């Protein structure tokens, strides 16, 4: 779980380009879950902009649910895995769980 402020860029049905504030709830190398004020349809193409680094990555919405405070929790997936988009280090792919008996 990691809360990062992002900008979300997308096009509405009428082709209007919009930018909205978003906050992550959960992140991983393949995407994550964020909170936004607008409902976005599943499959919607979005671009996330990391306000700290200026990095911009294409994504798509894989699920949406209304949260308790009236905002929307949006599950998204990067078009390509992007672990470097987040300001954290992920474990290497060759790490395995060890049975601690």
Order of alpha helices (4+ residues) and beta strands (2+ residues): beta-beta-beta-beta-beta-beta
